[in-house]
Amino acid sequence: MIFILTALKDFLSFTVVVPLVTLVGGYFTYKLYGIQFRKLGLAVRLISPKGSDAGISSFGAIAAVLGGNLGTGNIAGIAVALTTGGPGSLFWMWIMAFLGSILKYVGSYLGVSYREKNDKGQYVGGPMYYLSKGLKKPVMAYVYCILLILGAITTGNIVQVNSLTLPLTEAGYSPLYVSLLMAILLAGTTLGGMQRFSHVVSAIVPFMAFAYLITCGYILAGHTAHIMPALEVIFTSAFDLKPVAGGAAGYGVFVALQSGFDRGLFATDSGLGLAAILHAPVTTQNEKIPSNAIAQGIMSVLSPLIVMCVCMLTGLVLMVTNAWQMPGLESTNQCMEAFCVGLGHSSAGFIVLVTLFFFAFTTVLTWAFCAGRAVAFLLGEKANKWFQIFFVCVVPVGGALSVSLAWQLADIFLNLMLLLNMIGLWGLRKPVIERTRAFLQGHFTEKEISQE
């Protein structure tokens, strides 16, 4: 079973993820004049904590996107990337992030452009809306929704809980209590609707990200002599066609590229369409669809770059402490060992567990919200409540599956989601390019698309 899933995942990676992200991401970067680099400052200035009663604020949307991105892919996923693809995979994760950020821009633009109001007066949007309304492909929209639901159950639920409970199980503790705690917190948030979801992620995400970055920085400050050699290994192994020495096995450029793109996709959600779903409800005082679409698109490019900073620091901590090469460890346990070595105390691994719990919780929360929008699109808003209850009940299942099975299923569903979303981005590229170029050429000013 694992062999078949691995073969399918590898096939999708080389025939879908790598070529699509590279070619389409490169195309949009060229056509939109590298807006993901040129407008980073504006992206920060546009973030506002204010939103209407019916929608969420731009800060809430960014926090929600980061909540979905800052999951186990930034901790356990980096350990997986180093183990399967070597240090060079971190370089290719950065490439994935740069190309993926422009895909988030295009998706968020379309998410706002084709959004509509539901029965509660809230804006809803995402790939299913621009696939059905813009591209006139309703069947494709339905298939995307099904994949999103399956992706949420695996990537956004089972994998997150699996990575959290793995070290507890190996230490002889029952993961049931942690799973039940997460399920209770999840139920209390998701059943409270869009507003409660936005408030919770806005409160948790900035704090947990800052605390984790400070801890990683402290460890690296104590291992400064190893940082430059680690960076050199990352760069050289990313382009080495031959296997490189190090650890139990060597890794060539192709394996590093595949692993980097896979884990980069998992960590940033670039090209999947989640950012389009999360930015669509944002309401501002400026309700001109073209300019607000540009504003949300520009803000969405921040999340992949922020996430990759977290991923890079995690990777460097694993490398400078040599935890990624320690035999008998995998996934989360490698990160726990890295923190124990880096901080010089056996209880330091507890920091990883606490961080991982909050990372996993906000990720499960974000995926639950996005999958709920897919359920509502397919079956109506009432069905979403029942789905949220089902989603909460799935949480304890994550601790019972093997690591390999959970990750393989997650990668497959992500790849298929990316394929359908990229069809939508490509098919609707003309209005995005025209309106964005008009803004970059001065026809829309920064003030006109701001939130003030």
Secondary structure, 3 states (H helix, E strand, C coil): CHHHHHHHHHHHHHHHHHHHHHHHHHHHHHHCCCHHHHCHHHHHHHCCCCCCCCCECHHHHHHHHHHHHCCHHHCHHHHHHHHHHCCHHHHHHHHHHHHHHHHHHHHHHHHHHCCEECCCCCEECCHHHHHHHHCCCHHHHHHHHHHHHHHHHHHHHHHHHHHHHHHHHHCCCCCHHHHHHHHHHHHHHHCCHHHHHHHHHHHHHHHHHHHHHHHHHHHHHCCHHHHHHHHHHHHHHHHCCCCCCCCCCCCCHHHHHHHHHHHHHHHHCCCCCHHHHHHCCECCCCCCHHHHHHHHHHHHCHHHHHHHHHHHHHHHHHHHCCHHHCCCCCCHHHHHHHHHHHHCCHHHHHHHHHHHHHHHHHHHHHHHHHHHHHHHHHHCHHHHHHHHHHHHHHHHHHHHCCHHHHHHHHHHHHHHHHHHHHHHHHHCHHHHHHHHHHHHCCCCCCCCCCCC
